[in-house]
Every structure is written in structure tokens, then in C-alpha cells.
């Protein structure tokens, strides 16, 4: 038996629905486990409809004590503009959620990044020692359109001064689902990975009724309880919740199919 065929995901097609620019690391890990990563982005990342608020924030970055970057896309959009116009003020503490965002900041040369370990959401971020005494702190939150208000509301309750700026907006790609549906009909899709509720909902709409029927019977892997709840709300019956991060998602895939 060759090494490839003995790997835990050998011969299994794993659909990855992340934006294309953020899918490569997860695809690489799936491939290393013997699987066939199938990239089918269910979200596209677009520039903010109005760029002026972000421009204004960049001009007055010195006013802030803390900068929170909500996602890799927020890092990419904000830091690309910041680094072309000025240096990031040295006194600002940079905070982010998740290994993807952390690595994205490191690629822009930001070395001292504060990030929660083990769980990647606003609740984990708020548990960081930095925010135990937030009174009087000026905090800028770089995010996409339509983000949750929970983080800002809680920091405001703790006495911080919060501003949000929209760095990007999310769109639903105009993707032809026919090739994916054909692969599904040939039993070439073993599982799907969703890393956002919005991507899940977009995917559900894109594939139409024939795909939705198959989706209900195909294992889907998600990194967070909110996404799992959204999946079950759409009628999906095989929802597997992993830990946070790419490695945890692939470990859950390996465990599931290794036991099959």
C-alpha cells in the first residue's frame, strides 16, 4: 500500500468554502492528510462601499491605544492602506482573533500581537488581561460590514471609548454550481468545511434545491457553535463541530473518516 492511499483522507474530496485568498493553508493541510481539497468560495471580499472613513482613521491612528483586527480580511484591507501611507504608531497595542489574522499581521511586520489562545471569538478576546481594566482606553475596531456589536458594547460597558471602521464588505460570488453538483453526483465529495455562517448561507443559496438535498446528507465541519447552529437551522443533519483553527478542522476530518 502506498503512503498516499494509507493517509486518513485518501480519496476523499473536501469542499472548502472560504474566500479564495484565505483557503490555501487549509487546503494544504487537507492535501497532506491525503484528501482532495475542492475550493468553492462562498464569500468574496470587496472594498468598502465608502473608503473615506478608513482613510480618516488612518490619518488619526495616534489617537488610539488599541487596534482590534476582527479577521484576516480586516488585516489585509486596513494594513495595506496603513503601510502605504504611514508607520503604525509604536504605542498602539494590536489585538486580533484567530491564527489566520495573527499570521496576516505578522506578514505586515507586526510582531507583538495580542490574541486569545484556544478559542477564537469576541468572548475569548474580552477575557484577555488587556481588557480587564479598559476604562479610558481608546479602541479602534477594524472589521467588515455588518459585524456583531457585542464586542464594542461590552468594552463600552467597561469604560472604553470604541470606534468601528468598515474595511471591506462581503459579497456572494456568482459561481456556477454545476461542476460541484456533478462531482457530488459521482460521489467525489465526502465533506464540506464552513468557517462562517454567512458563507454557509451563501453556499446554501448558490447550490439550489438539488444541492441542498445532498448537503443535508453530507458531513459538514465547522469551528464554532454559532455556525453549527446555523447549519442545523438549514436542516443539515451531519454537523461536526471542531475546535478553532485549520489544524483543528483537519484533525476533526481525520478523526471522523478514520473511524468510518
Secondary structure by P-SEA (a helix, b strand, c coil): cccccccccccbbbbbcccccccaaaaaaaaaabbbbbbbbcbbbbccccaaaaaaaaaccccccbbbbccaaaaaaaaaaaaacccccccbbbbbccaaaaaaaaaacccbbbbbcccccaaaaaacccccccccbbbbbbbcccccaaaaaaaaaabbbbbbbbcbbbbbbbccaaaaaaaaaaccccccccccaaaaaaaaaaacaaaaaaaaabbbbbccaaaaaaaaaacccbbbbbcccaaaaaaaaaaaaaac
